[in-house]
Amino acid sequence: PAFPFATGFLSSARPIPSDTCAFNIYSDSLSDNLNHNVDEYRIIDAIKDHGGTLLSHGNSDWKIEPDSYLWDTMMYFFGTTGAPDVMIKQWDSQGWIKRARASRPSIRVSNCDLLFRLGGSGPSSTGEQNGYDKSQLEPIQAEEIEFQSPRKVGKKTRMLELGPKQVEITSECSLISSGTELKIFKGMFEDAALDVNIKGMEDELMAYPLSYGYSLVGRVTRCGSQVPDADDLIGRLVFTFSAHSSHVVIDRDAIQLVPRGISAEDAIFMPSVETALSLVHDAHVRVGEKVAVYGQGLIGLLVTAI
């Protein structure tokens, strides 16, 4: 629904939670009341502690359409697991279930697949590293968004080779810079370095055709032979100042580990939060002062929040 809480549906006297609230309650109930593990890193750490090697880590989300047995099963799970906690908050859990059954929304389930190798003595020679042999370190094809000319955007493919001190990242999401990228889209820029402060961009000119972007989050899928912490990096969520692309190959020292518990959708805001925090520091805001923030775009909203 459009509002966080809706009343009046099916003549309900109590507030009906939004889908977001109901699903958050369901998720909390799984871990708090039923002791389900919803943190994939606990599984990864436990398997590694017992000699396992993580070979692959990726998302495999489900989209469950209504009028299916699985949809009805999921609604049953939501009702039996989340409903008691909804009622504790004095909200109408039955009203939410009835509304969901009436509107018949699709259900998207975030799922994570983990592939391990268990047992054995691990890599036995320099021909093997990080759980796979060097013959598997083949170039990978990446798809990138490309600004081709004013008001024309396309897609290009290119092959990426993994260097000995580099990591390969499979993207989960990237953030559009509404200011800079809108100027690039309209052709409102002069030839200059993409960004003198970001490694890899200082020698590239801002000229068509151009791949751009500086906020990408994904998971490390492969590491070069000279990456010292390769075993710990495989499967980790990382941030990188990279253009919009399906895959990225970049130096190990150019990535930032995303703290566990922070989603990719939140981590992509890191540069924007950094800018907002710097503005707050520069303003020397003190407790008790009245502050006006002019402009409530992305940066303005973050400044206000901070």
C-alpha positions in Angstrom: 0.0 0.0 0.0 1.0 3.6 -0.5 1.1 4.4 3.2 3.0 2.7 6.0 -0.2 1.8 7.7 -3.7 1.5 6.1 -7.0 1.4 8.1 -10.5 0.9 6.9 -9.7 -2.2 4.8 -12.4 -4.8 5.4 -13.7 -2.5 8.1 -10.8 -3.1 10.3 -10.7 -1.0 13.5 -6.9 -1.7 14.0 -4.1 -0.5 11.8 -3.0 -3.0 9.1 0.8 -3.1 8.7 2.3 -2.4 5.3 3.9 -5.3 3.4 7.3 -3.9 4.3 6.5 -3.9 8.1 4.8 -7.3 7.9 7.8 -8.9 6.2 10.3 -7.3 8.5 8.4 -8.8 11.4 8.3 -12.2 9.7 12.1 -12.0 9.2 12.8 -11.0 12.8 10.5 -13.8 14.0 12.4 -16.4 12.0 15.7 -15.5 13.8 14.4 -14.4 17.2 11.6 -16.9 17.9 12.4 -19.9 15.7 16.2 -19.6 15.9 16.6 -19.8 12.1 19.9 -18.6 10.6 19.4 -15.9 8.0 23.1 -14.8 7.9 25.0 -16.6 5.1 28.3 -15.6 6.6 27.7 -17.7 9.7 27.5 -20.7 7.4 30.6 -19.6 5.5 32.6 -19.1 8.6 31.5 -22.4 10.2 32.3 -24.4 7.0 35.7 -22.7 6.7 36.4 -23.4 10.4 36.0 -27.1 9.6 38.3 -27.2 6.6 35.9 -26.4 3.8 36.7 -24.1 0.9 34.1 -21.7 -0.5 34.1 -22.1 -4.3 31.2 -19.9 -5.3 28.7 -17.5 -3.7 25.8 -16.0 -5.6 22.2 -14.8 -5.5 19.4 -17.0 -6.8 16.3 -15.1 -6.0 12.8 -16.7 -6.4 9.8 -14.9 -7.9 6.7 -16.7 -6.8 3.5 -15.9 -8.7 0.0 -16.1 -7.2 -2.3 -19.0 -8.0 0.4 -21.5 -7.2 0.9 -24.0 -4.5 4.2 -22.4 -3.4 2.5 -19.0 -3.1 -0.2 -20.4 -0.9 2.5 -22.2 1.2 4.5 -18.9 1.6 1.3 -17.1 2.7 0.8 -19.9 5.3 4.3 -19.4 6.6 3.9 -15.6 6.8 0.6 -16.0 8.7 1.7 -18.7 11.2 5.1 -17.2 11.9 4.7 -13.4 11.6 1.1 -13.0 12.7 1.6 -13.5 16.5 4.2 -10.7 16.6 1.9 -8.5 14.5 -0.8 -9.0 17.0 1.6 -8.2 19.9 1.9 -4.7 18.3 -1.9 -4.4 18.4 -2.0 -4.5 14.6 -4.5 -6.4 12.4 -2.7 -9.5 11.2 -5.8 -11.1 9.8 -6.5 -7.9 7.9 -3.1 -8.0 6.3 -3.4 -11.6 5.3 -6.9 -10.9 3.8 -5.6 -7.9 1.9 -2.6 -9.9 0.5 -4.9 -12.7 -0.6 -7.2 -10.1 -2.2 -4.5 -8.2 -4.1 -2.5 -11.4 -5.0 0.9 -9.8 -5.2 4.0 -11.7 -6.5 6.4 -12.7 -3.8 10.1 -12.3 -4.3 12.4 -14.3 -2.0 16.0 -13.3 -1.6 18.0 -16.6 -1.8 21.7 -17.2 -1.6 23.5 -20.3 -3.0 26.8 -21.4 -1.6 29.1 -24.0 -3.1 31.8 -25.6 -0.9 34.4 -28.2 -1.3 34.6 -30.3 1.8 37.4 -32.6 3.0 40.7 -33.3 1.3 43.9 -31.5 1.9 43.1 -28.4 -0.2 45.3 -26.9 -2.9 48.3 -29.2 -3.5 50.5 -27.2 -5.8 51.0 -23.8 -7.4 48.7 -24.9 -10.1 45.9 -24.6 -7.7 44.8 -21.6 -5.7 41.7 -20.4 -3.9 39.9 -23.7 -4.5 40.3 -23.8 -8.3 43.2 -24.3 -10.8 44.8 -21.7 -13.0 43.2 -23.1 -16.1 39.9 -21.7 -14.8 41.3 -18.2 -14.6 40.1 -17.4 -18.1 39.0 -14.0 -19.2 35.4 -13.2 -18.4 32.9 -11.3 -20.6 31.5 -8.2 -18.9 28.6 -6.0 -20.0 28.9 -2.3 -19.4 26.6 0.7 -19.8 28.1 3.1 -22.3 27.3 6.8 -23.0 27.7 6.8 -26.8 26.7 10.4 -27.7 24.4 13.1 -26.3 21.2 11.5 -25.2 22.2 8.1 -26.5 23.1 5.2 -24.1 23.9 1.7 -25.1 25.6 -1.5 -23.9 29.0 -2.9 -24.8 30.7 -6.1 -23.9 34.4 -6.6 -23.2 36.7 -9.3 -22.0 38.3 -8.9 -18.6 41.5 -10.7 -17.6 42.4 -11.3 -14.0 45.8 -10.2 -13.0 47.9 -11.8 -10.1 47.1 -8.9 -7.7 43.5 -8.4 -8.8 40.1 -9.6 -7.8 37.0 -10.3 -9.9 33.7 -9.0 -8.7 30.2 -10.0 -9.9 28.0 -6.9 -9.5 24.9 -6.8 -7.4 24.0 -3.1 -7.8 25.4 0.3 -8.7 24.3 3.8 -8.0 23.5 6.4 -10.6 25.0 9.8 -10.1 22.1 11.9 -11.0 24.1 15.1 -11.3 27.3 14.0 -13.2 25.7 11.3 -15.3 22.8 13.6 -16.3 25.4 16.0 -17.6 27.2 13.2 -19.5 23.9 12.0 -20.9 23.1 15.5 -22.2 26.6 16.1 -23.5 27.1 19.0 -21.0 30.8 18.4 -20.2 34.3 19.3 -21.4 37.1 16.9 -22.2 38.9 16.3 -18.9 40.0 13.5 -16.6 37.1 11.3 -15.4 38.2 11.7 -11.8 41.8 12.5 -10.7 41.0 11.2 -7.2 39.9 7.6 -8.2 42.5 5.1 -9.2 42.0 3.9 -12.8 40.1 7.1 -13.8 42.8 9.7 -13.6 44.2 8.8 -17.1 40.8 8.4 -18.8 39.2 11.4 -20.6 35.6 12.3 -20.2 34.7 11.9 -23.9 32.3 9.8 -25.9 32.1 6.8 -26.0 32.3 6.6 -22.2 31.6 4.1 -19.5 31.0 5.9 -16.2 29.9 5.4 -12.6 31.8 5.4 -9.3 29.7 3.4 -6.9 29.4 -0.3 -7.4 28.8 -3.2 -5.0 29.3 -6.9 -5.7 30.7 -10.1 -4.5 34.3 -11.3 -5.0 34.1 -14.4 -7.2 37.8 -15.0 -8.1 41.2 -13.8 -6.9 44.6 -13.5 -8.5 47.4 -15.8 -7.5 49.2 -13.1 -5.4 46.2 -11.9 -3.4 47.2 -12.8 0.1 43.7 -12.9 1.7 42.0 -14.7 -1.2 40.4 -17.3 0.9 38.7 -14.7 3.1 37.7 -12.5 0.1 35.8 -15.1 -1.9 32.1 -14.5 -1.5 32.5 -11.2 0.4 30.5 -8.2 -0.4 32.7 -5.3 -1.5 32.5 -1.7 -2.7 34.5 -0.3 -5.6 34.7 3.0 -7.5 33.7 1.4 -10.8 31.4 2.1 -13.7 28.1 0.3 -14.2 29.1 -3.2 -15.3 28.0 -6.8 -14.8 31.6 -7.7 -13.7 34.6 -5.8 -12.6 38.3 -6.8 -12.4 40.2 -4.4 -10.1 43.3 -4.3 -7.9 42.9 -5.8 -4.4 43.9 -2.5 -2.7 41.1 -0.6 -4.6 38.2 -2.4 -3.0 36.5 -1.7 0.3 35.0 -4.6 2.3 31.3 -4.0 3.1 30.7 -4.7 6.9 28.6 -7.7 7.4 25.0 -6.9 8.0 24.9 -4.1 5.5 23.1 -4.8 2.2 24.4 -4.0 -1.2 21.5 -1.6 -1.7 22.7 0.4 1.3 26.4 0.1 0.7 26.2 1.8 -2.7 25.5 5.1 -0.9 29.0 5.1 0.7 30.4 8.0 -1.5 27.2 10.1 -1.0 27.2 9.5 2.7 30.9 10.5 2.8 30.1 13.7 1.0 27.2 14.5 3.3 29.3 13.8 6.4 32.1 16.0 5.1 29.6 18.9 4.6 28.3 18.5 8.2 31.9 18.5 9.5 32.7 21.6 7.4 29.6 23.4 8.7 30.8 22.9 12.3 27.2 22.2 13.5 26.8 22.4 17.2 24.1 21.0 19.5 21.2 23.4 19.9 21.9 25.4 16.7 19.2 25.8 14.0 20.2 24.5 10.6 18.7 25.0 7.2 19.5 22.5 4.5 18.7 23.9 1.1 17.9 21.3 -1.5 16.6 17.8 -0.7 18.2 15.8 -3.4 20.3 12.7 -2.5 23.0 14.7 -0.7 20.6 17.1 0.9 18.6 14.2 2.4 21.7 12.5 3.7 22.9 15.8 5.2 19.6 16.2 6.9 19.7 12.7 8.2 23.2 13.1 9.6 
